[in-house]
Amino acid sequence: MTNSEALTWLQEVDGRLYRTKKKSAKPDAWVAVVRVPRTGARAGKLIIALGESAGEATSAAEDTWRTLWNDLSNMH
């Protein structure tokens, strides 16, 4: 997933992307945060995914989001 694709998907699902501030020679750490909405009696879920790039963190969040969303869809 490119950074552009990551930002587009995050906008579609109202997600957020954060990164650590560089204080050392270590590479940046990225965090994608996405909420899976509440459905019926099931509480919503918060996905927090980590990565070494914006695309990697967002891709991990998207994979989890799709799995959870498919599980919810199968219940209906």
N, CA, C, O and CB atoms as a CASP TS submission, in Angstrom:
PFRMAT TS
TARGET T0000
AUTHOR 0000-0000-0000
METHOD Language model
MODEL 1
PARENT N/A
ATOM      1  N   MET     1       0.846  -1.164   0.000  1.00  0.00           N
ATOM      2  CA  MET     1       0.000   0.000   0.000  1.00  0.00           C
ATOM      3  C   MET     1       0.900   1.239   0.000  1.00  0.00           C
ATOM      4  O   MET     1       1.811   1.361   0.820  1.00  0.00           O
ATOM      5  CB  MET     1      -0.968  -0.008   1.222  1.00  0.00           C
ATOM      6  N   THR     2       0.633   2.137  -0.918  1.00  0.00           N
ATOM      7  CA  THR     2       1.407   3.377  -0.962  1.00  0.00           C
ATOM      8  C   THR     2       0.896   4.342   0.110  1.00  0.00           C
ATOM      9  O   THR     2      -0.185   4.147   0.666  1.00  0.00           O
ATOM     10  CB  THR     2       1.322   4.030  -2.372  1.00  0.00           C
ATOM     11  N   ASN     3       1.671   5.365   0.391  1.00  0.00           N
ATOM     12  CA  ASN     3       1.235   6.359   1.371  1.00  0.00           C
ATOM     13  C   ASN     3      -0.053   7.040   0.924  1.00  0.00           C
ATOM     14  O   ASN     3      -0.920   7.329   1.749  1.00  0.00           O
ATOM     15  CB  ASN     3       2.332   7.406   1.596  1.00  0.00           C
ATOM     16  N   SER     4      -0.186   7.296  -0.373  1.00  0.00           N
ATOM     17  CA  SER     4      -1.388   7.925  -0.906  1.00  0.00           C
ATOM     18  C   SER     4      -2.608   7.014  -0.713  1.00  0.00           C
ATOM     19  O   SER     4      -3.672   7.476  -0.300  1.00  0.00           O
ATOM     20  CB  SER     4      -1.199   8.259  -2.398  1.00  0.00           C
ATOM     21  N   GLU     5      -2.448   5.725  -1.014  1.00  0.00           N
ATOM     22  CA  GLU     5      -3.535   4.761  -0.818  1.00  0.00           C
ATOM     23  C   GLU     5      -3.898   4.657   0.662  1.00  0.00           C
ATOM     24  O   GLU     5      -5.071   4.552   1.019  1.00  0.00           O
ATOM     25  CB  GLU     5      -3.138   3.374  -1.369  1.00  0.00           C
ATOM     26  N   ALA     6      -2.881   4.687   1.513  1.00  0.00           N
ATOM     27  CA  ALA     6      -3.109   4.605   2.963  1.00  0.00           C
ATOM     28  C   ALA     6      -3.947   5.786   3.435  1.00  0.00           C
ATOM     29  O   ALA     6      -4.912   5.602   4.175  1.00  0.00           O
ATOM     30  CB  ALA     6      -1.766   4.565   3.730  1.00  0.00           C
ATOM     31  N   LEU     7      -3.594   6.979   3.020  1.00  0.00           N
ATOM     32  CA  LEU     7      -4.334   8.164   3.443  1.00  0.00           C
ATOM     33  C   LEU     7      -5.758   8.152   2.907  1.00  0.00           C
ATOM     34  O   LEU     7      -6.687   8.549   3.610  1.00  0.00           O
ATOM     35  CB  LEU     7      -3.619   9.425   2.984  1.00  0.00           C
ATOM     36  N   THR     8      -5.938   7.702   1.676  1.00  0.00           N
ATOM     37  CA  THR     8      -7.280   7.623   1.095  1.00  0.00           C
ATOM     38  C   THR     8      -8.152   6.658   1.877  1.00  0.00           C
ATOM     39  O   THR     8      -9.289   6.987   2.213  1.00  0.00           O
ATOM     40  CB  THR     8      -7.209   7.192  -0.371  1.00  0.00           C
ATOM     41  N   TRP     9      -7.635   5.464   2.172  1.00  0.00           N
ATOM     42  CA  TRP     9      -8.429   4.483   2.915  1.00  0.00           C
ATOM     43  C   TRP     9      -8.741   4.997   4.320  1.00  0.00           C
ATOM     44  O   TRP     9      -9.869   4.853   4.791  1.00  0.00           O
ATOM     45  CB  TRP     9      -7.685   3.132   2.993  1.00  0.00           C
ATOM     46  N   LEU    10      -7.772   5.586   4.983  1.00  0.00           N
ATOM     47  CA  LEU    10      -8.011   6.126   6.324  1.00  0.00           C
ATOM     48  C   LEU    10      -9.099   7.195   6.306  1.00  0.00           C
ATOM     49  O   LEU    10      -9.912   7.257   7.229  1.00  0.00           O
ATOM     50  CB  LEU    10      -6.717   6.707   6.902  1.00  0.00           C
ATOM     51  N   GLN    11      -9.130   8.028   5.285  1.00  0.00           N
ATOM     52  CA  GLN    11     -10.185   9.029   5.167  1.00  0.00           C
ATOM     53  C   GLN    11     -11.549   8.361   4.980  1.00  0.00           C
ATOM     54  O   GLN    11     -12.547   8.819   5.537  1.00  0.00           O
ATOM     55  CB  GLN    11      -9.892   9.980   3.995  1.00  0.00           C
ATOM     56  N   GLU    12     -11.591   7.286   4.201  1.00  0.00           N
ATOM     57  CA  GLU    12     -12.852   6.581   3.937  1.00  0.00           C
ATOM     58  C   GLU    12     -13.451   5.993   5.206  1.00  0.00           C
ATOM     59  O   GLU    12     -14.673   5.962   5.354  1.00  0.00           O
ATOM     60  CB  GLU    12     -12.632   5.473   2.916  1.00  0.00           C
ATOM     61  N   VAL    13     -12.618   5.531   6.117  1.00  0.00           N
ATOM     62  CA  VAL    13     -13.119   4.879   7.335  1.00  0.00           C
ATOM     63  C   VAL    13     -12.966   5.781   8.565  1.00  0.00           C
ATOM     64  O   VAL    13     -13.155   5.330   9.695  1.00  0.00           O
ATOM     65  CB  VAL    13     -12.377   3.554   7.567  1.00  0.00           C
ATOM     66  N   ASP    14     -12.629   7.040   8.346  1.00  0.00           N
ATOM     67  CA  ASP    14     -12.450   8.021   9.420  1.00  0.00           C
ATOM     68  C   ASP    14     -11.377   7.570  10.413  1.00  0.00           C
ATOM     69  O   ASP    14     -11.538   7.713  11.625  1.00  0.00           O
ATOM     70  CB  ASP    14     -13.779   8.253  10.154  1.00  0.00           C
ATOM     71  N   GLY    15     -10.286   7.028   9.884  1.00  0.00           N
ATOM     72  CA  GLY    15      -9.167   6.587  10.709  1.00  0.00           C
ATOM     73  C   GLY    15      -8.142   7.692  10.874  1.00  0.00           C
ATOM     74  O   GLY    15      -8.255   8.758  10.269  1.00  0.00           O
ATOM     75  N   ARG    16      -7.152   7.430  11.691  1.00  0.00           N
ATOM     76  CA  ARG    16      -6.085   8.387  11.952  1.00  0.00           C
ATOM     77  C   ARG    16      -4.730   7.704  11.826  1.00  0.00           C
ATOM     78  O   ARG    16      -4.606   6.496  12.031  1.00  0.00           O
ATOM     79  CB  ARG    16      -6.245   9.015  13.349  1.00  0.00           C
ATOM     80  N   LEU    17      -3.724   8.490  11.486  1.00  0.00           N
ATOM     81  CA  LEU    17      -2.370   7.981  11.339  1.00  0.00           C
ATOM     82  C   LEU    17      -1.437   8.863  12.161  1.00  0.00           C
ATOM     83  O   LEU    17      -1.476  10.090  12.070  1.00  0.00           O
ATOM     84  CB  LEU    17      -1.938   7.945   9.839  1.00  0.00           C
ATOM     85  N   TYR    18      -0.604   8.219  12.959  1.00  0.00           N
ATOM     86  CA  TYR    18       0.342   8.936  13.809  1.00  0.00           C
ATOM     87  C   TYR    18       1.744   8.379  13.574  1.00  0.00           C
ATOM     88  O   TYR    18       1.910   7.246  13.121  1.00  0.00           O
ATOM     89  CB  TYR    18      -0.056   8.821  15.312  1.00  0.00           C
ATOM     90  N   ARG    19       2.742   9.192  13.887  1.00  0.00           N
ATOM     91  CA  ARG    19       4.119   8.699  13.838  1.00  0.00           C
ATOM     92  C   ARG    19       4.911   9.299  14.974  1.00  0.00           C
ATOM     93  O   ARG    19       4.583  10.367  15.492  1.00  0.00           O
ATOM     94  CB  ARG    19       4.782   9.029  12.485  1.00  0.00           C
ATOM     95  N   THR    20       5.960   8.593  15.353  1.00  0.00           N
ATOM     96  CA  THR    20       6.823   9.095  16.414  1.00  0.00           C
ATOM     97  C   THR    20       7.664  10.231  15.874  1.00  0.00           C
ATOM     98  O   THR    20       7.949  10.297  14.678  1.00  0.00           O
ATOM     99  CB  THR    20       7.719   7.973  16.982  1.00  0.00           C
ATOM    100  N   LYS    21       8.051  11.108  16.748  1.00  0.00           N
ATOM    101  CA  LYS    21       8.955  12.187  16.365  1.00  0.00           C
ATOM    102  C   LYS    21      10.373  11.650  16.398  1.00  0.00           C
ATOM    103  O   LYS    21      10.749  10.898  17.297  1.00  0.00           O
ATOM    104  CB  LYS    21       8.801  13.424  17.304  1.00  0.00           C
ATOM    105  N   LYS    22      11.140  12.042  15.417  1.00  0.00           N
ATOM    106  CA  LYS    22      12.536  11.587  15.380  1.00  0.00           C
ATOM    107  C   LYS    22      13.337  12.284  16.463  1.00  0.00           C
ATOM    108  O   LYS    22      13.527  13.500  16.441  1.00  0.00           O
ATOM    109  CB  LYS    22      13.169  11.850  13.994  1.00  0.00           C
ATOM    110  N   LYS    23      13.799  11.489  17.406  1.00  0.00           N
ATOM    111  CA  LYS    23      14.672  12.016  18.449  1.00  0.00           C
ATOM    112  C   LYS    23      16.016  11.303  18.425  1.00  0.00           C
ATOM    113  O   LYS    23      16.938  11.658  19.159  1.00  0.00           O
ATOM    114  CB  LYS    23      14.015  11.872  19.830  1.00  0.00           C
ATOM    115  N   SER    24      16.108  10.294  17.569  1.00  0.00           N
ATOM    116  CA  SER    24      17.352   9.535  17.491  1.00  0.00           C
ATOM    117  C   SER    24      17.518   9.025  16.067  1.00  0.00           C
ATOM    118  O   SER    24      16.761   9.391  15.168  1.00  0.00           O
ATOM    119  CB  SER    24      17.363   8.355  18.514  1.00  0.00           C
ATOM    120  N   ALA    25      18.501   8.191  15.882  1.00  0.00           N
ATOM    121  CA  ALA    25      18.765   7.625  14.564  1.00  0.00           C
ATOM    122  C   ALA    25      17.811   6.479  14.231  1.00  0.00           C
ATOM    123  O   ALA    25      17.831   5.961  13.115  1.00  0.00           O
ATOM    124  CB  ALA    25      20.202   7.137  14.487  1.00  0.00           C
ATOM    125  N   LYS    26      16.968   6.079  15.200  1.00  0.00           N
ATOM    126  CA  LYS    26      16.023   4.994  14.961  1.00  0.00           C
ATOM    127  C   LYS    26      14.998   5.421  13.917  1.00  0.00           C
ATOM    128  O   LYS    26      14.656   6.600  13.828  1.00  0.00           O
ATOM    129  CB  LYS    26      15.322   4.577  16.272  1.00  0.00           C
ATOM    130  N   PRO    27      14.503   4.460  13.121  1.00  0.00           N
ATOM    131  CA  PRO    27      13.474   4.803  12.129  1.00  0.00           C
ATOM    132  C   PRO    27      12.162   5.188  12.817  1.00  0.00           C
ATOM    133  O   PRO    27      11.902   4.807  13.958  1.00  0.00           O
ATOM    134  CB  PRO    27      13.238   3.618  11.162  1.00  0.00           C
ATOM    135  N   ASP    28      11.347   5.952  12.094  1.00  0.00           N
ATOM    136  CA  ASP    28      10.030   6.331  12.604  1.00  0.00           C
ATOM    137  C   ASP    28       9.171   5.096  12.838  1.00  0.00           C
ATOM    138  O   ASP    28       9.302   4.091  12.141  1.00  0.00           O
ATOM    139  CB  ASP    28       9.328   7.289  11.630  1.00  0.00           C
ATOM    140  N   ALA    29       8.308   5.185  13.811  1.00  0.00           N
ATOM    141  CA  ALA    29       7.285   4.164  14.025  1.00  0.00           C
ATOM    142  C   ALA    29       5.945   4.811  13.673  1.00  0.00           C
ATOM    143  O   ALA    29       5.681   5.950  14.056  1.00  0.00           O
ATOM    144  CB  ALA    29       7.301   3.610  15.520  1.00  0.00           C
ATOM    145  N   TRP    30       5.110   4.086  12.951  1.00  0.00           N
ATOM    146  CA  TRP    30       3.810   4.587  12.523  1.00  0.00           C
ATOM    147  C   TRP    30       2.708   3.809  13.224  1.00  0.00           C
ATOM    148  O   TRP    30       2.846   2.613  13.480  1.00  0.00           O
ATOM    149  CB  TRP    30       3.657   4.485  10.989  1.00  0.00           C
ATOM    150  N   VAL    31       1.608   4.498  13.533  1.00  0.00           N
ATOM    151  CA  VAL    31       0.460   3.889  14.190  1.00  0.00           C
ATOM    152  C   VAL    31      -0.797   4.306  13.433  1.00  0.00           C
ATOM    153  O   VAL    31      -1.070   5.496  13.274  1.00  0.00           O
ATOM    154  CB  VAL    31       0.378   4.305  15.698  1.00  0.00           C
ATOM    155  N   ALA    32      -1.559   3.317  12.967  1.00  0.00           N
ATOM    156  CA  ALA    32      -2.855   3.572  12.332  1.00  0.00           C
ATOM    157  C   ALA    32      -3.938   3.192  13.337  1.00  0.00           C
ATOM    158  O   ALA    32      -3.888   2.119  13.939  1.00  0.00           O
ATOM    159  CB  ALA    32      -3.015   2.762  10.980  1.00  0.00           C
ATOM    160  N   VAL    33      -4.909   4.073  13.514  1.00  0.00           N
ATOM    161  CA  VAL    33      -5.995   3.843  14.461  1.00  0.00           C
ATOM    162  C   VAL    33      -7.320   3.958  13.711  1.00  0.00           C
ATOM    163  O   VAL    33      -7.610   4.971  13.074  1.00  0.00           O
ATOM    164  CB  VAL    33      -5.932   4.855  15.654  1.00  0.00           C
ATOM    165  N   VAL    34      -8.123   2.880  13.807  1.00  0.00           N
ATOM    166  CA  VAL    34      -9.394   2.813  13.090  1.00  0.00           C
ATOM    167  C   VAL    34     -10.449   2.222  14.014  1.00  0.00           C
ATOM    168  O   VAL    34     -10.167   1.307  14.788  1.00  0.00           O
ATOM    169  CB  VAL    34      -9.263   1.970  11.787  1.00  0.00           C
ATOM    170  N   ARG    35     -11.664   2.751  13.927  1.00  0.00           N
ATOM    171  CA  ARG    35     -12.763   2.226  14.732  1.00  0.00           C
ATOM    172  C   ARG    35     -13.697   1.420  13.842  1.00  0.00           C
ATOM    173  O   ARG    35     -14.079   1.864  12.759  1.00  0.00           O
ATOM    174  CB  ARG    35     -13.532   3.372  15.440  1.00  0.00           C
ATOM    175  N   VAL    36     -14.062   0.230  14.309  1.00  0.00           N
ATOM    176  CA  VAL    36     -15.086  -0.578  13.643  1.00  0.00           C
ATOM    177  C   VAL    36     -16.391  -0.247  14.360  1.00  0.00           C
ATOM    178  O   VAL    36     -16.488  -0.429  15.574  1.00  0.00           O
ATOM    179  CB  VAL    36     -14.753  -2.150  13.688  1.00  0.00           C
ATOM    180  N   PRO    37     -17.394   0.234  13.630  1.00  0.00           N
ATOM    181  CA  PRO    37     -18.617   0.700  14.283  1.00  0.00           C
ATOM    182  C   PRO    37     -19.363  -0.392  15.046  1.00  0.00           C
ATOM    183  O   PRO    37     -19.224  -1.584  14.772  1.00  0.00           O
ATOM    184  CB  PRO    37     -19.531   1.295  13.262  1.00  0.00           C
ATOM    185  N   ARG    38     -20.144   0.054  15.994  1.00  0.00           N
ATOM    186  CA  ARG    38     -21.033  -0.815  16.765  1.00  0.00           C
ATOM    187  C   ARG    38     -22.133  -1.318  15.832  1.00  0.00           C
ATOM    188  O   ARG    38     -22.630  -0.570  14.989  1.00  0.00           O
ATOM    189  CB  ARG    38     -21.642  -0.060  18.004  1.00  0.00           C
ATOM    190  N   THR    39     -22.504  -2.571  15.985  1.00  0.00           N
ATOM    191  CA  THR    39     -23.627  -3.119  15.227  1.00  0.00           C
ATOM    192  C   THR    39     -24.520  -3.896  16.184  1.00  0.00           C
ATOM    193  O   THR    39     -24.067  -4.823  16.856  1.00  0.00           O
ATOM    194  CB  THR    39     -23.134  -4.031  14.054  1.00  0.00           C
ATOM    195  N   GLY    40     -25.771  -3.516  16.239  1.00  0.00           N
ATOM    196  CA  GLY    40     -26.702  -4.202  17.128  1.00  0.00           C
ATOM    197  C   GLY    40     -26.214  -4.181  18.561  1.00  0.00           C
ATOM    198  O   GLY    40     -25.885  -3.128  19.107  1.00  0.00           O
ATOM    199  N   ALA    41     -26.172  -5.370  19.167  1.00  0.00           N
ATOM    200  CA  ALA    41     -25.737  -5.493  20.559  1.00  0.00           C
ATOM    201  C   ALA    41     -24.218  -5.577  20.689  1.00  0.00           C
ATOM    202  O   ALA    41     -23.688  -5.508  21.798  1.00  0.00           O
ATOM    203  CB  ALA    41     -26.369  -6.716  21.191  1.00  0.00           C
ATOM    204  N   ARG    42     -23.519  -5.724  19.572  1.00  0.00           N
ATOM    205  CA  ARG    42     -22.049  -5.832  19.620  1.00  0.00           C
ATOM    206  C   ARG    42     -21.408  -4.458  19.727  1.00  0.00           C
ATOM    207  O   ARG    42     -21.737  -3.537  18.980  1.00  0.00           O
ATOM    208  CB  ARG    42     -21.515  -6.562  18.373  1.00  0.00           C
ATOM    209  N   ALA    43     -20.507  -4.346  20.652  1.00  0.00           N
ATOM    210  CA  ALA    43     -19.773  -3.080  20.839  1.00  0.00           C
ATOM    211  C   ALA    43     -18.831  -2.854  19.667  1.00  0.00           C
ATOM    212  O   ALA    43     -18.384  -3.802  19.021  1.00  0.00           O
ATOM    213  CB  ALA    43     -18.977  -3.088  22.177  1.00  0.00           C
ATOM    214  N   GLY    44     -18.538  -1.601  19.405  1.00  0.00           N
ATOM    215  CA  GLY    44     -17.551  -1.277  18.393  1.00  0.00           C
ATOM    216  C   GLY    44     -16.166  -1.722  18.856  1.00  0.00           C
ATOM    217  O   GLY    44     -15.965  -2.045  20.026  1.00  0.00           O
ATOM    218  N   LYS    45     -15.230  -1.734  17.934  1.00  0.00           N
ATOM    219  CA  LYS    45     -13.868  -2.144  18.260  1.00  0.00           C
ATOM    220  C   LYS    45     -12.899  -1.070  17.782  1.00  0.00           C
ATOM    221  O   LYS    45     -13.160  -0.354  16.815  1.00  0.00           O
ATOM    222  CB  LYS    45     -13.529  -3.522  17.620  1.00  0.00           C
ATOM    223  N   LEU    46     -11.803  -0.981  18.469  1.00  0.00           N
ATOM    224  CA  LEU    46     -10.746  -0.053  18.092  1.00  0.00           C
ATOM    225  C   LEU    46      -9.556  -0.867  17.603  1.00  0.00           C
ATOM    226  O   LEU    46      -9.076  -1.765  18.295  1.00  0.00           O
ATOM    227  CB  LEU    46     -10.345   0.874  19.287  1.00  0.00           C
ATOM    228  N   ILE    47      -9.093  -0.545  16.421  1.00  0.00           N
ATOM    229  CA  ILE    47      -7.931  -1.227  15.838  1.00  0.00           C
ATOM    230  C   ILE    47      -6.737  -0.288  15.957  1.00  0.00           C
ATOM    231  O   ILE    47      -6.800   0.870  15.546  1.00  0.00           O
ATOM    232  CB  ILE    47      -8.187  -1.635  14.333  1.00  0.00           C
ATOM    233  N   ILE    48      -5.664  -0.795  16.518  1.00  0.00           N
ATOM    234  CA  ILE    48      -4.405  -0.057  16.600  1.00  0.00           C
ATOM    235  C   ILE    48      -3.351  -0.921  15.925  1.00  0.00           C
ATOM    236  O   ILE    48      -3.029  -2.010  16.400  1.00  0.00           O
ATOM    237  CB  ILE    48      -4.010   0.284  18.098  1.00  0.00           C
ATOM    238  N   ALA    49      -2.818  -0.426  14.812  1.00  0.00           N
ATOM    239  CA  ALA    49      -1.854  -1.208  14.042  1.00  0.00           C
ATOM    240  C   ALA    49      -0.546  -0.441  13.914  1.00  0.00           C
ATOM    241  O   ALA    49      -0.546   0.770  13.692  1.00  0.00           O
ATOM    242  CB  ALA    49      -2.417  -1.552  12.647  1.00  0.00           C
ATOM    243  N   LEU    50       0.554  -1.144  14.052  1.00  0.00           N
ATOM    244  CA  LEU    50       1.883  -0.545  14.011  1.00  0.00           C
ATOM    245  C   LEU    50       2.612  -0.915  12.730  1.00  0.00           C
ATOM    246  O   LEU    50       2.349  -1.961  12.137  1.00  0.00           O
ATOM    247  CB  LEU    50       2.699  -0.979  15.221  1.00  0.00           C
ATOM    248  N   GLY    51       3.524  -0.061  12.309  1.00  0.00           N
ATOM    249  CA  GLY    51       4.329  -0.360  11.135  1.00  0.00           C
ATOM    250  C   GLY    51       5.530   0.556  11.055  1.00  0.00           C
ATOM    251  O   GLY    51       5.613   1.557  11.767  1.00  0.00           O
ATOM    252  N   GLU    52       6.457   0.207  10.184  1.00  0.00           N
ATOM    253  CA  GLU    52       7.651   1.025   9.977  1.00  0.00           C
ATOM    254  C   GLU    52       7.420   2.112   8.939  1.00  0.00           C
ATOM    255  O   GLU    52       8.279   2.970   8.733  1.00  0.00           O
ATOM    256  CB  GLU    52       8.818   0.152   9.555  1.00  0.00           C
ATOM    257  N   SER    53       6.251   2.081   8.279  1.00  0.00           N
ATOM    258  CA  SER    53       5.880   3.119   7.320  1.00  0.00           C
ATOM    259  C   SER    53       4.376   3.358   7.450  1.00  0.00           C
ATOM    260  O   SER    53       3.656   2.564   8.055  1.00  0.00           O
ATOM    261  CB  SER    53       6.270   2.711   5.845  1.00  0.00           C
ATOM    262  N   ALA    54       3.924   4.458   6.876  1.00  0.00           N
ATOM    263  CA  ALA    54       2.498   4.762   6.908  1.00  0.00           C
ATOM    264  C   ALA    54       1.710   3.666   6.199  1.00  0.00           C
ATOM    265  O   ALA    54       0.661   3.238   6.681  1.00  0.00           O
ATOM    266  CB  ALA    54       2.218   6.132   6.259  1.00  0.00           C
ATOM    267  N   GLY    55       2.213   3.215   5.065  1.00  0.00           N
ATOM    268  CA  GLY    55       1.541   2.165   4.310  1.00  0.00           C
ATOM    269  C   GLY    55       1.487   0.849   5.060  1.00  0.00           C
ATOM    270  O   GLY    55       0.471   0.155   5.026  1.00  0.00           O
ATOM    271  N   GLU    56       2.564   0.503   5.735  1.00  0.00           N
ATOM    272  CA  GLU    56       2.611  -0.761   6.475  1.00  0.00           C
ATOM    273  C   GLU    56       1.625  -0.756   7.648  1.00  0.00           C
ATOM    274  O   GLU    56       0.905  -1.732   7.859  1.00  0.00           O
ATOM    275  CB  GLU    56       4.039  -1.024   6.987  1.00  0.00           C
ATOM    276  N   ALA    57       1.594   0.324   8.396  1.00  0.00           N
ATOM    277  CA  ALA    57       0.669   0.413   9.531  1.00  0.00           C
ATOM    278  C   ALA    57      -0.775   0.415   9.049  1.00  0.00           C
ATOM    279  O   ALA    57      -1.628  -0.253   9.634  1.00  0.00           O
ATOM    280  CB  ALA    57       0.951   1.679  10.363  1.00  0.00           C
ATOM    281  N   THR    58      -1.050   1.156   7.994  1.00  0.00           N
ATOM    282  CA  THR    58      -2.413   1.238   7.481  1.00  0.00           C
ATOM    283  C   THR    58      -2.846  -0.079   6.865  1.00  0.00           C
ATOM    284  O   THR    58      -3.997  -0.483   7.025  1.00  0.00           O
ATOM    285  CB  THR    58      -2.530   2.356   6.455  1.00  0.00           C
ATOM    286  N   SER    59      -1.958  -0.748   6.174  1.00  0.00           N
ATOM    287  CA  SER    59      -2.278  -2.049   5.586  1.00  0.00           C
ATOM    288  C   SER    59      -2.638  -3.063   6.677  1.00  0.00           C
ATOM    289  O   SER    59      -3.579  -3.842   6.519  1.00  0.00           O
ATOM    290  CB  SER    59      -1.091  -2.566   4.746  1.00  0.00           C
ATOM    291  N   ALA    60      -1.897  -3.050   7.767  1.00  0.00           N
ATOM    292  CA  ALA    60      -2.193  -3.949   8.881  1.00  0.00           C
ATOM    293  C   ALA    60      -3.558  -3.624   9.486  1.00  0.00           C
ATOM    294  O   ALA    60      -4.323  -4.527   9.822  1.00  0.00           O
ATOM    295  CB  ALA    60      -1.094  -3.853   9.959  1.00  0.00           C
ATOM    296  N   ALA    61      -3.862  -2.331   9.623  1.00  0.00           N
ATOM    297  CA  ALA    61      -5.166  -1.927  10.150  1.00  0.00           C
ATOM    298  C   ALA    61      -6.283  -2.338   9.201  1.00  0.00           C
ATOM    299  O   ALA    61      -7.334  -2.806   9.639  1.00  0.00           O
ATOM    300  CB  ALA    61      -5.207  -0.411  10.389  1.00  0.00           C
ATOM    301  N   GLU    62      -6.058  -2.165   7.909  1.00  0.00           N
ATOM    302  CA  GLU    62      -7.076  -2.525   6.916  1.00  0.00           C
ATOM    303  C   GLU    62      -7.345  -4.025   6.932  1.00  0.00           C
ATOM    304  O   GLU    62      -8.501  -4.442   6.856  1.00  0.00           O
ATOM    305  CB  GLU    62      -6.637  -2.085   5.511  1.00  0.00           C
ATOM    306  N   ASP    63      -6.312  -4.834   7.028  1.00  0.00           N
ATOM    307  CA  ASP    63      -6.492  -6.290   7.087  1.00  0.00           C
ATOM    308  C   ASP    63      -7.379  -6.675   8.274  1.00  0.00           C
ATOM    309  O   ASP    63      -8.305  -7.473   8.132  1.00  0.00           O
ATOM    310  CB  ASP    63      -5.120  -7.003   7.190  1.00  0.00           C
ATOM    311  N   THR    64      -7.089  -6.107   9.429  1.00  0.00           N
ATOM    312  CA  THR    64      -7.879  -6.405  10.619  1.00  0.00           C
ATOM    313  C   THR    64      -9.290  -5.871  10.467  1.00  0.00           C
ATOM    314  O   THR    64     -10.247  -6.550  10.839  1.00  0.00           O
ATOM    315  CB  THR    64      -7.222  -5.814  11.868  1.00  0.00           C
ATOM    316  N   TRP    65      -9.441  -4.669   9.928  1.00  0.00           N
ATOM    317  CA  TRP    65     -10.753  -4.046   9.728  1.00  0.00           C
ATOM    318  C   TRP    65     -11.610  -4.911   8.816  1.00  0.00           C
ATOM    319  O   TRP    65     -12.781  -5.154   9.106  1.00  0.00           O
ATOM    320  CB  TRP    65     -10.603  -2.627   9.137  1.00  0.00           C
ATOM    321  N   ARG    66     -11.030  -5.376   7.713  1.00  0.00           N
ATOM    322  CA  ARG    66     -11.795  -6.217   6.765  1.00  0.00           C
ATOM    323  C   ARG    66     -12.217  -7.531   7.421  1.00  0.00           C
ATOM    324  O   ARG    66     -13.339  -7.993   7.213  1.00  0.00           O
ATOM    325  CB  ARG    66     -10.954  -6.511   5.495  1.00  0.00           C
ATOM    326  N   THR    67     -11.343  -8.126   8.200  1.00  0.00           N
ATOM    327  CA  THR    67     -11.688  -9.372   8.894  1.00  0.00           C
ATOM    328  C   THR    67     -12.850  -9.150   9.858  1.00  0.00           C
ATOM    329  O   THR    67     -13.805  -9.927   9.870  1.00  0.00           O
ATOM    330  CB  THR    67     -10.465  -9.924   9.657  1.00  0.00           C
ATOM    331  N   LEU    68     -12.773  -8.101  10.659  1.00  0.00           N
ATOM    332  CA  LEU    68     -13.841  -7.807  11.609  1.00  0.00           C
ATOM    333  C   LEU    68     -15.139  -7.453  10.889  1.00  0.00           C
ATOM    334  O   LEU    68     -16.216  -7.890  11.295  1.00  0.00           O
ATOM    335  CB  LEU    68     -13.425  -6.665  12.536  1.00  0.00           C
ATOM    336  N   TRP    69     -15.039  -6.672   9.836  1.00  0.00           N
ATOM    337  CA  TRP    69     -16.221  -6.262   9.083  1.00  0.00           C
ATOM    338  C   TRP    69     -16.883  -7.467   8.412  1.00  0.00           C
ATOM    339  O   TRP    69     -18.109  -7.571   8.391  1.00  0.00           O
ATOM    340  CB  TRP    69     -15.845  -5.205   8.031  1.00  0.00           C
ATOM    341  N   ASN    70     -16.073  -8.376   7.863  1.00  0.00           N
ATOM    342  CA  ASN    70     -16.629  -9.594   7.256  1.00  0.00           C
ATOM    343  C   ASN    70     -17.320 -10.460   8.304  1.00  0.00           C
ATOM    344  O   ASN    70     -18.378 -11.030   8.037  1.00  0.00           O
ATOM    345  CB  ASN    70     -15.522 -10.402   6.555  1.00  0.00           C
ATOM    346  N   ASP    71     -16.726 -10.564   9.501  1.00  0.00           N
ATOM    347  CA  ASP    71     -17.356 -11.328  10.588  1.00  0.00           C
ATOM    348  C   ASP    71     -18.698 -10.724  10.954  1.00  0.00           C
ATOM    349  O   ASP    71     -19.668 -11.452  11.165  1.00  0.00           O
ATOM    350  CB  ASP    71     -16.442 -11.372  11.828  1.00  0.00           C
ATOM    351  N   LEU    72     -18.769  -9.393  11.032  1.00  0.00           N
ATOM    352  CA  LEU    72     -20.035  -8.733  11.347  1.00  0.00           C
ATOM    353  C   LEU    72     -21.052  -8.938  10.239  1.00  0.00           C
ATOM    354  O   LEU    72     -22.231  -9.156  10.515  1.00  0.00           O
ATOM    355  CB  LEU    72     -19.816  -7.242  11.582  1.00  0.00           C
ATOM    356  N   SER    73     -20.611  -8.871   8.983  1.00  0.00           N
ATOM    357  CA  SER    73     -21.512  -9.074   7.845  1.00  0.00           C
ATOM    358  C   SER    73     -22.077 -10.472   7.811  1.00  0.00           C
ATOM    359  O   SER    73     -23.236 -10.667   7.445  1.00  0.00           O
ATOM    360  CB  SER    73     -20.795  -8.789   6.551  1.00  0.00           C
ATOM    361  N   ASN    74     -21.263 -11.460   8.192  1.00  0.00           N
ATOM    362  CA  ASN    74     -21.716 -12.846   8.193  1.00  0.00           C
ATOM    363  C   ASN    74     -22.763 -13.105   9.269  1.00  0.00           C
ATOM    364  O   ASN    74     -23.546 -14.049   9.163  1.00  0.00           O
ATOM    365  CB  ASN    74     -20.538 -13.776   8.389  1.00  0.00           C
ATOM    366  N   MET    75     -22.778 -12.270  10.304  1.00  0.00           N
ATOM    367  CA  MET    75     -23.753 -12.447  11.388  1.00  0.00           C
ATOM    368  C   MET    75     -25.136 -11.976  10.971  1.00  0.00           C
ATOM    369  O   MET    75     -26.128 -12.369  11.585  1.00  0.00           O
ATOM    370  CB  MET    75     -23.305 -11.692  12.640  1.00  0.00           C
ATOM    371  N   HIS    76     -25.222 -11.139   9.938  1.00  0.00           N
ATOM    372  CA  HIS    76     -26.520 -10.600   9.519  1.00  0.00           C
ATOM    373  C   HIS    76     -27.160 -11.438   8.451  1.00  0.00           C
ATOM    374  O   HIS    76     -28.256 -11.119   7.991  1.00  0.00           O
ATOM    375  CB  HIS    76     -26.371  -9.190   9.024  1.00  0.00           C
TER
END
